Structure formats: C-alpha cells, structure tokens
Amino acid sequence: HTTGNWLAMEGNGLFHTGVLFPEFKDSARWRDTAAGWIYAELDNQVYPDGVQIELASGYHHVSLNNFLQVYRIAKLNDVPLPADFLKRLEKMYDFDVYGATPARRLPGVQDGGYFDVRPALREAAALFPERPDFLWYATDGAQGQPPAETSHAFSWAGYFVQRSGWDANARWLWFDGGPFGYGHQHEDKLQILLEAYGKSFLVDPGNYTYERSKWRQYFIDSPSHNVVLVDGQPQRRRGARSRMDYVVKQPSPHVWATGKQSDYVEATYDEAYGGDVGRGVRHTRAVLFVKPGFWVMLDRLEAVDGKEHTYEALFHYDCPVRTDGLRVLTQNPGEPNLTVLARSATGLSVKIVEGQQDPVQGWLTKGGISAVRPAPVAIYRATGKTVYLLYVLAPAPAGAGDPVRDIEAIEGDPSAARIAFQDGRTYEVRFRPGRPADLKLLSNQ
C-alpha cells in the first residue's frame, strides 16, 4: 500500500522479477501488474510541468530512475510497454534543464539535496536526440544548443526560476510559491535562493539525517530557510489528514511574467503559523528581476487578525557577511559578492546570527547529511500590523565593489522605492498586488 517514490521502486523491482524469471508461473502477472502501476504513476506522481509531486530535487530523480529502469529492462528483453512510455519521461528532464543553477545543480529543496544534473542529461541526450538542449548540457555546451528560454515557471510545482542567461556567470534566483509537497516536505513557502557569477549566496539548507533530533527539526523547518517568521513562529502546513491533501489539482495562485527586460513573480502564504499566530498573518512576497543584474523584493506582511506582530525576514548565506546599517555585504575578497540593502523603515533592524544553539539558528550541513557547520543568517526585524519590507539584491563580479548607492522610500507608497547605483543609474520601482511591478529608469549616469 505504498505510494510516491516507494511505489516507483516497488513497481520497478516487481517488473524486473517478472522479466528476469520467466520460468515462474506468475511472471506474466508480475510484469503486467508492475507495468500497470508504473504507467499509472506517470500521471499520479508527475505534475503536468514535469516535476514529481514530492517536490524534492533528489527524490524527483528517484522516481525518474525507477521509471527509466523499467523502460531499459523491457527494451533489452523485448517486453512491450505502452507506446508513449518513454516520451512521457521527457518532461521530467525539463526540471533539470530549467531548474538547475549555473553550476548545473538542482537546488537542495525539500529533502532533496543539491543534485548535479549533467549525468542524467547525458543519458537523456541519447534517449531524446531531438532535444538539442539535452545535448548542450551533456557536452557542457560543446554540442547542441542552450535551452530556448532562460527564466522558467514550473507552475504546478510552484517553482519559478529567474535567470540572466546560460553562461557560467549567469545570475539566477529560485522562488518557491507552490504547495507543501507530497512527502519530504520543508516549511519553506516563499523561499528565495540566489547564485551569481559562479558563487552561491542565498542557500537552501538541504537535507539532514532522518532522525528525531533538534538538528533534523531545524533543517526541515522555517528557521533554516529564507522565509519570514512571525512572532518567532514558523510556517505550519504539516498535519493534513492525508498526504494527498498536499497534491494540488491546479497550480497554486501566483503571478508570473517574463520578458527581455525583466521577470516578475508573486505568491502568498496565507496558511497557518505556529503558536498563537495561526492564520493571523498573510505574507505576500514579490520579486522583480531587472535583467541582467539585480533584483528588487517586497515582503508585504498583513495582520489579518488586527494585532501587532514581530516579523523576521531570514537570509541564509554560505559565505562570510557583515552589516553596514541596513546593508548586508558578503565578504569574499577577490571573488564575487552580494549586497542586500533594505529600504529604511521605522524600527527596522538587521543582525547576523551564526552557530546559535538555543534556539538553533545559523547552520548548514557539513560533508554529507549527518554533521553541521556554522553559517551566517541575516535577520531583518520589524514590528507592526501591516509591514512592507523592500530590498534590493545586487550581485557584483570579482574585483567590483558594492554596486548599490542607496534605496529611498517614495512618500505615500509603501510598495515603492527609488534605487540608486554607484554607476549613476537610478530606478523607480512600484509594486502592485496581483500584477507585475512598474519599473522606470530615471537616470543612466
């Protein structure tokens, strides 16, 4: 009575047994039963955008590999499968193509762990020779063609990728605006991840050993992710009566727009938080990518219960950082760096926490999934009923200085800001709920 990636494993095993031991009187029934399971799971487990319903990078490939092994053993032994069996696996590789970082890894979302996509796409290139983008990945760009689009929406999974291009120095941001996931879930809706110029800046903590400890709880919970805590409380989606409650019948509400000049994504967390907060706060996060170089992000935190709350926006780094006012700067001498600067607001502050034990905060895994190491997290803190936190996130290549001069509020509009850069560019950004942000270049010198 198993489901998910377990059923994919069991179907694969039963199919192999039926194929490799034809002398047993039940072999044909084993093959037919397993083939029926596996074929059905191509619908049950895979969303129309190609992502496996557990939404975990590694477990996506657990199911994909089991589906693929059924195809391989059937082909070697002339056992028939439905005519479209292989073709239906193609879409699952799109998760690798469009989701991978510039370093060719799927991020470590859910219990997935960071996953190098190149070995999988080498096999995919052989299976689907009509896909030049598979061949491009397989040969590290020596053959084939880069994917047809840069930024991409996995709208059913709720994963949205904003990307400047396909070179190794590309700027890349991952946004999670989707469902909880069928299994291996983390409490991380609205998380962002960021890589640029070959450097990983804002990171997912990845997976930790399956056990009952403070470390396991930390790595699957909101405090280890780039989300917002309310009154110190994490998101609390876990606890549904059935895992199927976490499988969506249509994409979760979101806004997505992509173009030559910019990308925009917006989604809302309006489910429960822990403790007394419950459903008392609604968090909407919107991210504007001004191509090719920087992002502007707005967190709109609304107290639907009418009460005052404390909001803590978390930014987890895998490199040293320091603060300068409301500015957080990575410290990578001679390497690329990232500036995160928040617009000034009454009572807004930022601090760095690293290697804290009680409560657990500021850790990543070390050398696998059974050890930890300190890592800095920047925590922006504000108090109020409805609060607007607006930031600019600007990476810089090796040898360049901090690119951001300042960010200013626009009177009368809490969802807007003017952003000035050291090179003389000044932008005006206005966020509008439910539609892409307005962007104006006010000065270019």
Residue, then its C-alpha position, 0 to 999 in steps of 0.5 A: h500500500t505504498t505510494g510516491n517514490w516507494l511505489a516507483m521502486e516497488g513497481n520497478g523491482l516487481f517488473h524486473t522479477g517478472v522479466l528476469f524469471p520467466e520460468f515462474k508461473d506468475s511472471a506474466r502477472w508480475r510484469d503486467t501488474a508492475a507495468g500497470w502501476i508504473y504507467a499509472e504513476l506517470d500521471n499520479q506522481v508527475y505534475p503536468d510541468g514535469v516535476q514529481i509531486e514530492l517536490a524534492s530535487g533528489y527524490h524527483h530523480v528517484s522516481l525518474n530512475n525507477f521509471l527509466q529502469v523499467y523502460r531499459i529492462a523491457k527494451l533489452n528483453d523485448v517486453p512491450l510497454p505502452a507506446d508513449f512510455l518513454k516520451r512521457l519521461e521527457k518532461m521530467y528532464d525539463f526540471d533539470v534543464y530549467g531548474a538547475t543553477p549555473a553550476r548545473r545543480l538542482p537546488g537542495v529543496q525539500d529533502g532533496g539535496y543539491f543534485d548535479v544534473r549533467p549525468a542524467l542529461r547525458e543519458a537523456a541526450a541519447l534517449f531524446p536526440e531531438r532535444p538539442d538542449f539535452l545535448w548542450y548540457a551533456t557536452d557542457g555546451a560543446q554540442g547542441q544548443p542552450p535551452a530556448e528560454t532562460s527564466h522558467a515557471f514550473s507552475w504546478a510545482g510552484y517553482f519559478v526560476q529567474r535567470s540572466g542567461w546560460d553562461a557560467n556567470a549567469r545570475w539566477l534566483w529560485f522562488d518557491g510559491g507552490p504547495f507543501g509537497y507530497g512527502h519530504q516536505h520543508e516549511d519553506k513557502l516563499q523561499i528565495l535562493l540566489e547564485a551569481y557569477g559562479k558563487s552561491f549566496l542565498v542557500d537552501p539548507g538541504n537535507y539532514t539525517y532522518e532522525r528525531s533530533k533538534w538538528r533534523q527539526y531545524f533543517i526541515d523547518s522555517p528557521s533554516h530557510n529564507v522565509v519570514l517568521v512571525d512572532g518567532q513562529p514558523q510556517r505550519r502546513r504539516g498535519a493534513r489528514s492525508r498526504m494527498d491533501y498536499v497534491v494540488k489539482q491546479p497550480s497554486p495562485h501566483v503571478w508570473a511574467t517574463g520578458k527581455q527586460s525583466d521577470y516578475v513573480e508573486a505568491t502568498y502564504d496565507e496558511a497557518y503559523g505556529g503558536d498563537v499566530g495561526r492564520g493571523v498573518r498573510h505574507t505576500r512576497a514579490v520579486l522583480f528581476v531587472k535583467p541582467g543584474f539585480w533584483v528588487m523584493l517586497d515582503r508585504l506582511e498583513a495582520v489579518d487578525g488586527k494585532e501587532h506582530t514581530y516579523e523576521a525576514l531570514f537570509h541564509y548565506d554560505c559565505p562570510v557577511r557583515t552589516d553596514g546599517l541596513r546593508v548586508l555585504t558578503q565578504n569574499p575578497g577577490e571573488p564575487n559578492l552580494t549586497v542586500l540593502a533594505r529600504s529604511a523603515t521605522g524600527l527596522s533592524v538587521k543582525i547576523v546570527e551564526g552557530q546559535q544553539d538555543p534556539v538553533q539558528g545559523w547552520l548548514t550541513k557539513g560533508g554529507i547529511s549527518a554533521v553541521r557547520p556554522a553559517p551566517v543568517a541575516i535577520y531583518r526585524a520589524t514590528g507592526k500590523t501591516v509591514y512592507l519590507l523592500y530590498v534590493l539584491a545586487p550581485a557584483p563580479a570579482g574585483a567590483g565593489d558594492p554596486v548599490r548607492d542607496i534605496e529611498a522610500i517614495e512618500g505615500d507608497p509603501s510598495a515603492a522605492r527609488i534605487a540608486f547605483q554607484d554607476g549613476r543609474t537610478y530606478e523607480v520601482r512600484f509594486r502592485p498586488g496581483r500584477p507585475a511591478d512598474l519599473k522606470l529608469l530615471s537616470n543612466q549616469 
